[in-house]
Amino acid sequence: MPEWLSSAVFYEIYPQSFKDTNDDGIGDLQGIIEKLDYVAELGCNALWINPCFDSPFKDAGYDVRDYKKVAPRYGTNDDLVRLFDTAHEKGIRVLLDLVPGHTSDQHAWFRESCRDEPNEYSGRYVWTSNAFEGIRDHPYISGMADRAGSYMLNFFASQPALNYGWLDRDQKWMSAPDSEEAVATREAMKDVMRFWLDLGCDGFRVDMADSLVKNDDENKTATAQIWRNVRDMLDREYPEAAMVSEWSNPYQAVNGGRFHMDFYLDHWHNGYNTLLRDYECNKTDNSFFRAEGNGDISRFLRDYLPKYEAVKDNGYISMLTCNHDTPRPARTLDRDELKLVFAFLLTMPGVPFLYYGDEIGMRYLDVRTKEGGYHRTGSRTPMQWDRSVNAGFSGCEEKDLYLPVDKSPDAPDVQTMMEQEDSLWHAVQDLIRIRKQYPELQADGPWLPLNRQGHYTFYQRGTMIIGINPSKETVSLSADLSRYVPVYSIGNVYKGERAVRLEKSSLIILRKTEEGGI
């Protein structure tokens, strides 16, 4: 396990929308380099950069045309290496986004696999035996190549599925997971990883990590075996490199596939969903962090607690404020509610991820789809840096922007937030600083919930106690707190020797000064 993960706080950057330095309306690598001091000032010490490889951008870069080439609109390979080097000088690690399950239909591998004559790439993708044979229960395309076969899709029509084999096989064209062609695909992806790791990358976020072996069993054992093989390679050759999976099943991803981290994604009815986006599952919004409604921490704990206990010795569950696929939390939560969200995510175990702009409360915008974003596009709009033209994102004409900026009179921006002492930005900065200051609040620190239900939560992290009350009511915890001192608070709180009381929308972090207490 890379030791640096214990104190890591990640910042996710959507490169198209972060900072444009050549005024073409699209963010670029130089823009990220110029804003690394900002990332460091906020307190984040690691980056996850969404796909920046060469692509036709039918799916915003998740349709890779060349894994070993930076997309020209972002810069060059040399620019990315310079980003690695500059980030490392500032104590910041960098993860790239790896898309192992499919490529663009413009990738050289796929074009070769489309040839009627057999070649080394004929088995790189999933193909049937003839053009009139489909793939049961899976999307596929026929009649688009000289090759007599239908090819499987992983997602959009432009994303043919790479071949890692089939666990349950009933057709001659289905490869086994240990077949020569399936192993060749795995090794090709390891070659891509080595290429970037050798140039200074610190690891990868893995897209759709559970999607590799088709007809896998319910535990994804064949897919997990592939990732164990990859982890063995990393442990031998790049022991400080880290991997986080888009899987949202830590039993399979961490315990099975040996990922260092697994994202706790916003899936309907899971614990994370009940915290911020309960409105996606129900007619009424009973999200835990909404002051209005009937939030209850028990819904989160029922899902999270067994997962945490199962994997805490093997890896981390990573909670995030948002990502490029998820509505921003400011869609439904106000500034005070957002402060408590950050307080929770930054004082829980595991490795936290902050999505660019969430630290200032950027809003989800109702904008037209862009590059396959559809409903996700509203969370991908340009970073709002200041009160200048295009919110400081770009000096281009407004019509040339990758996506429109928030033009509301009260649209949040970094400059304004940094000028206001009680802003969300300063609260996030304070909470990251406190997490770094006290190892017990970091990824490996012990965690124990002190209440199992209610529209509030108290939990213990070693000698620290955290109390968060998102509700409109006053709540309290009775215990021997005579040796505890306040470290940080939000809102109106009272701490006595036998109890702590939190009024509406409040937080307290307590630290034990010597042995004793509950």
Backbone hydrogen bonds, N-H to C=O, Kabsch-Sander energy under -0.5 kcal/mol:
donor,donor_aa,acceptor,acceptor_aa,energy
5,L,2,P,-1.4
6,S,3,E,-1.5
7,S,4,W,-0.8
8,A,5,L,-1.2
10,F,352,P,-2.4
11,Y,46,A,-1.7
12,E,354,L,-3.5
13,I,48,W,-2.9
17,S,14,Y,-2.1
18,F,15,P,-0.8
19,K,15,P,-0.5
20,D,393,F,-2.5
21,T,19,K,-0.5
27,G,16,Q,-3.0
28,D,19,K,-2.2
29,L,74,Y,-2.2
30,Q,74,Y,-0.5
32,I,28,D,-1.4
33,I,29,L,-2.5
34,E,30,Q,-2.5
35,K,31,G,-1.0
35,K,32,I,-0.6
36,L,33,I,-1.4
39,V,35,K,-1.9
40,A,36,L,-2.4
41,E,37,D,-2.5
42,L,38,Y,-2.3
43,G,39,V,-1.3
44,C,39,V,-1.5
45,N,9,V,-1.4
46,A,9,V,-1.0
47,L,93,R,-2.4
48,W,11,Y,-1.9
49,I,95,L,-2.5
50,N,13,I,-2.5
50,N,48,W,-0.6
54,D,66,D,-0.8
54,D,69,K,-2.8
62,Y,59,D,-2.4
65,R,54,D,-3.2
66,D,54,D,-1.4
69,K,66,D,-1.3
71,A,52,C,-2.6
74,Y,71,A,-2.4
75,G,71,A,-1.3
80,L,76,T,-1.7
81,V,77,N,-2.4
82,R,78,D,-2.2
83,L,79,D,-2.0
84,F,80,L,-2.4
85,D,81,V,-2.7
86,T,82,R,-2.7
87,A,83,L,-2.7
88,H,84,F,-2.5
89,E,85,D,-1.9
90,K,86,T,-1.0
90,K,87,A,-0.7
91,G,88,H,-1.6
92,I,87,A,-2.9
93,R,45,N,-2.0
95,L,47,L,-3.0
96,L,203,G,-2.2
97,D,49,I,-0.6
98,L,96,L,-0.7
98,L,205,R,-3.1
103,T,160,P,-1.4
104,S,64,V,-3.0
105,D,158,S,-1.4
107,H,104,S,-1.6
108,A,65,R,-0.7
111,R,107,H,-2.2
112,E,108,A,-2.1
113,S,109,W,-2.1
114,C,110,F,-1.4
115,R,112,E,-1.4
122,S,119,N,-1.8
124,R,121,Y,-1.6
126,V,161,A,-1.8
127,W,125,Y,-0.8
128,T,150,S,-2.5
133,E,130,N,-1.7
134,G,132,F,-0.6
136,R,134,G,-0.5
138,H,135,I,-2.0
141,I,151,Y,-2.4
147,R,114,C,-1.6
149,G,147,R,-1.6
150,S,130,N,-0.5
151,Y,141,I,-2.3
152,M,126,V,-2.2
153,L,139,P,-2.3
154,N,159,Q,-2.6
155,F,156,F,-0.7
155,F,159,Q,-0.7
159,Q,156,F,-1.9
161,A,152,M,-2.5
162,L,101,G,-2.4
163,N,124,R,-2.8
164,Y,162,L,-0.8
164,Y,212,L,-0.6
166,W,175,S,-3.4
167,L,214,K,-2.3
169,R,167,L,-0.7
174,M,171,Q,-1.4
175,S,173,W,-0.6
179,S,176,A,-2.2
183,V,179,S,-2.5
184,A,180,E,-1.9
185,T,181,E,-1.6
186,R,182,A,-2.0
187,E,183,V,-2.6
188,A,184,A,-2.0
189,M,185,T,-1.9
190,K,186,R,-2.0
191,D,187,E,-2.0
192,V,188,A,-1.6
193,M,189,M,-2.1
194,R,190,K,-2.6
195,F,191,D,-2.0
196,W,192,V,-1.6
197,L,193,M,-2.6
198,D,194,R,-2.6
199,L,195,F,-0.6
200,G,197,L,-1.1
201,C,196,W,-2.4
202,D,94,V,-2.9
204,F,242,A,-2.2
205,R,96,L,-2.6
206,V,204,F,-0.5
206,V,244,V,-2.8
207,D,98,L,-3.0
207,D,205,R,-0.6
209,A,206,V,-0.8
209,A,246,E,-0.8
210,D,246,E,-0.7
211,S,208,M,-2.1
214,K,165,G,-2.4
216,D,213,V,-0.8
220,K,217,D,-2.0
224,A,220,K,-2.6
225,Q,221,T,-1.7
226,I,222,A,-1.3
227,W,223,T,-1.7
228,R,224,A,-2.1
229,N,225,Q,-1.8
230,V,226,I,-2.0
231,R,227,W,-2.6
232,D,228,R,-2.3
233,M,229,N,-1.7
234,L,230,V,-2.3
235,D,231,R,-2.9
236,R,232,D,-1.7
237,E,233,M,-2.8
238,Y,234,L,-2.2
241,A,238,Y,-2.3
242,A,202,D,-2.1
244,V,204,F,-2.1
245,S,261,M,-2.0
246,E,206,V,-2.2
247,W,245,S,-1.3
252,Q,249,N,-0.9
253,A,249,N,-3.0
254,V,250,P,-1.4
255,N,250,P,-2.0
256,G,251,Y,-0.8
257,G,252,Q,-2.4
258,R,254,V,-0.7
259,F,253,A,-2.5
260,H,243,M,-0.8
261,M,243,M,-1.6
262,D,316,Y,-1.9
263,F,245,S,-2.4
264,Y,318,S,-2.8
265,L,263,F,-1.1
267,H,265,L,-1.9
270,N,267,H,-2.2
274,T,270,N,-1.3
275,L,271,G,-0.6
275,L,272,Y,-1.3
276,L,272,Y,-1.1
277,R,273,N,-1.5
280,E,277,R,-2.0
281,C,278,D,-1.5
282,N,278,D,-1.6
286,N,284,T,-0.9
288,F,274,T,-2.6
289,F,275,L,-2.1
290,R,287,S,-1.7
291,A,289,F,-0.5
297,I,454,G,-3.0
299,R,296,D,-1.4
300,F,296,D,-0.6
301,L,297,I,-2.4
302,R,298,S,-2.3
303,D,299,R,-0.8
303,D,300,F,-0.6
304,Y,300,F,-2.9
305,L,301,L,-1.9
307,K,303,D,-0.7
308,Y,304,Y,-2.9
309,E,305,L,-2.5
310,A,306,P,-1.7
311,V,307,K,-1.6
312,K,308,Y,-1.7
314,N,311,V,-2.2
315,G,311,V,-2.1
316,Y,260,H,-2.4
318,S,262,D,-2.7
318,S,316,Y,-0.6
319,M,317,I,-0.7
321,T,353,F,-2.0
326,T,323,N,-1.5
330,A,362,M,-0.5
331,R,328,R,-2.0
332,T,329,P,-1.6
333,L,329,P,-1.9
338,L,334,D,-2.6
339,K,335,R,-2.0
340,L,336,D,-1.2
341,V,337,E,-1.7
342,F,338,L,-2.3
343,A,339,K,-2.1
344,F,340,L,-2.2
345,L,341,V,-2.6
346,L,342,F,-2.4
347,T,344,F,-1.2
348,M,344,F,-0.6
350,G,443,A,-1.5
353,F,319,M,-2.0
354,L,10,F,-2.5
356,Y,12,E,-2.0
358,D,355,Y,-2.4
360,I,357,G,-1.4
361,G,358,D,-1.0
362,M,357,G,-2.4
365,L,363,R,-0.5
365,L,378,G,-2.0
367,V,365,L,-1.3
373,G,370,K,-1.3
376,R,373,G,-2.2
377,T,374,Y,-1.7
378,G,375,H,-0.6
379,S,376,R,-1.9
380,R,377,T,-2.3
383,M,17,S,-3.0
385,W,383,M,-0.9
385,W,391,A,-2.5
386,D,391,A,-1.5
391,A,388,S,-1.6
392,G,389,V,-2.0
393,F,390,N,-2.2
400,D,397,E,-2.0
401,L,398,E,-1.5
402,Y,25,G,-2.5
407,K,405,V,-0.6
411,A,408,S,-2.1
414,V,384,Q,-1.9
415,Q,385,W,-2.3
417,M,413,D,-2.2
418,M,414,V,-2.7
419,E,415,Q,-1.2
420,Q,416,T,-0.8
420,Q,417,M,-0.7
421,E,419,E,-0.6
423,S,420,Q,-1.7
427,A,423,S,-1.7
428,V,424,L,-2.5
429,Q,425,W,-2.5
430,D,426,H,-2.6
431,L,427,A,-2.4
432,I,428,V,-2.3
433,R,429,Q,-2.2
434,I,430,D,-2.3
435,R,431,L,-2.2
436,K,432,I,-2.2
437,Q,433,R,-1.9
438,Y,434,I,-1.9
441,L,438,Y,-2.3
442,Q,439,P,-1.8
443,A,6,S,-2.2
445,G,442,Q,-1.0
448,L,460,Q,-1.9
450,L,458,F,-3.1
451,N,458,F,-0.9
456,Y,454,G,-0.9
457,T,468,I,-2.4
459,Y,466,I,-2.3
460,Q,448,L,-3.0
461,R,464,M,-2.8
463,T,461,R,-0.5
464,M,461,R,-1.5
465,I,510,L,-2.0
466,I,459,Y,-2.9
467,G,508,I,-2.8
468,I,457,T,-2.9
469,N,506,S,-3.0
471,S,455,H,-0.9
475,V,502,L,-2.7
477,L,500,V,-2.2
479,A,477,L,-0.5
479,A,498,R,-1.7
481,L,479,A,-1.2
481,L,497,E,-2.6
482,S,497,E,-0.6
484,Y,481,L,-1.8
485,V,511,R,-2.7
487,V,509,I,-3.5
488,Y,509,I,-1.2
490,I,507,L,-2.1
493,V,491,G,-0.6
494,Y,501,R,-2.7
496,G,494,Y,-0.5
496,G,499,A,-3.2
500,V,477,L,-2.0
501,R,494,Y,-3.4
502,L,475,V,-3.1
503,E,492,N,-2.5
503,E,501,R,-0.5
505,S,471,S,-1.6
506,S,469,N,-1.8
507,L,490,I,-2.5
508,I,467,G,-2.3
509,I,488,Y,-2.6
510,L,465,I,-3.2
511,R,485,V,-2.5
512,K,463,T,-2.5
513,T,483,R,-3.0
